[in-house]
Amino acid sequence: MLTVVAFIVALGLLIAVHEYGHYRVAVACGVKVLRFSVGFGKTLYSWKPKKQRPGQDTEFVLGAFPLGGYVKMLDEREGDVPENERHLAFNNQPLRSRAAIVAAGPAANLLLAIVLYAVVNWYGVQEPKAILASPVPASIAEQAGLRGGERVDSAGFDGDTLEPVVSFENLRWLLTRGALDGKDVRLQLGSQTSAAQREVVLPLSSMPTREADAQLFRKVGILGPWTPPVIGEVQQGAAGQRAGLRQGDVVLAVGTVPVVDGQQLRELIRSSARSGTVARETWQVRRDGRTVEVAVQPDKVQDGTGFIGRIGAYVGAPPEFVTVRHGPVEGLWNGVVRTWEVSVLTLRMMGRMVIGEASLKNLSGPLTIADYAGKSASMGLTQYLVFLALISVSLGVLNLLPLPVLDGGHLMYYLWEAVTGRGVSDAWMERLQRGGVAVLLVMMSIALFNDVTRLFG
């Protein structure tokens, strides 16, 4: 139920803001707006405000099908217009006014994203500290010399000025951009036990990247923040319970391998069955202030790509958190910067998908959006606001693409008109509209297929 509610609220808000951008600028430009609708299909609710601007008689509508909305304006191309209202018709407006009205929808979504990011920055959010977990074996991070437990004080793209890293999420975003843009990332590291610092460079430019998914971070080698290697709740009858592990045990070593954190311990357990057989190993654990040895043989479990080991216990404790909060000006500026960065990254990924350098699996549809809406809402208000900001940026950027059925396509028509001095002919308009619908349907089909594969595959 939470997923459904969170999804409907997200869609309703983002669509309403997008259409309000069109509506508000249309009214400001002197265009008569006939209907403002959030949703399509059967009308669930409609009303007309008693006080409207001169020349306006707008009906506000809530439709039954929530995947979209529209603003219907007076237009001679769509019906007869009384002589005394011809100056209020959209098609009779100057080119700059028509372009501004069309661009206002995507601009409203981008402005909403800035506001949402700013609100999160002002309110503050609990995020894990930028202390690194043990890197994935043979990954870029391990080859660069990371071992786990390092504190990232500052970071940046190689050749740029290093910026302070306030949280692990801050670092994750930098690594995402570096991996997808093919840029090396430089880290300035500190230690939890000493004041000494050192620098490492992660050569992300050498990493082939086609998908922005969980495997991306496995290739980089940094999966999460540092967590203590503590055993949590142990399931009855599972390998951990049979071996004598107890909740609260701190694992010091597995066989001859010292254990640094929970991430490393999870990887050791998973990899214990990759050969097809699972050997019994002696674990050193700290229990009630003393070190004891426990013989553990993980269970062998079939995974999608082979066998993995499991002990039937929660491994690791929550990481250390820090409250990230910014002042009024800094918070707003960070919102602008994050919106710009997400917009640029989204455009680059779309461009790479078009030329085949990135996988079409990066496209997501309504099922994935609904799933993330529910997950983010369950994590708290700030996470849900961050999710809304991300989707709002995506909606704004998507609508600026030069597809005839989208706002960006109409802006291309106006660019042609500005250059040639004449509008696109009706015949070409019809051909382009059909082509745009075909491309959009293909994109939606791929996105829906990806949704089903991710969620049910």
Secondary structure, DSSP 8 states (H G I E B T S, - for coil): -HHHHHHHHHHHHHHHHHHHHHHHHHHHTT--EEEEEEEEEEEEEEE--SS--TT---EEEEEEEEEEEEEEE--TTSS---GGGGGGSGGGS-HHHHHHHHHHHHHHHHHHHHHHHHHHHHH-EEEE-SBB----TTSHHHHTT--S--EEEEEEETTS--EE--SHHHHHHHHHHHHHHT--EEEEEE-SS-S--EEEEE-GGGS-----SHHHHHHHT--SB----BEEEE-TTSHHHHHT--TT-EEEEETTEE--SHHHHHHHHHHTTTTS----EEEEEEETTEEEEEEE--EEEEETTEEEEE-SEEE-----EEEE---HHHHHHHHHHHHHHHHHHHHHHHHHHHTTSS-GGG---HHHHHHHHHHHHHT-HHHHHHHHHHHHHHHHHHHTSS-TTSHHHHHHHHHHHHHHSS---HHHHHHHHHHHHHHHHHHHHHHHHHHHHHHH-
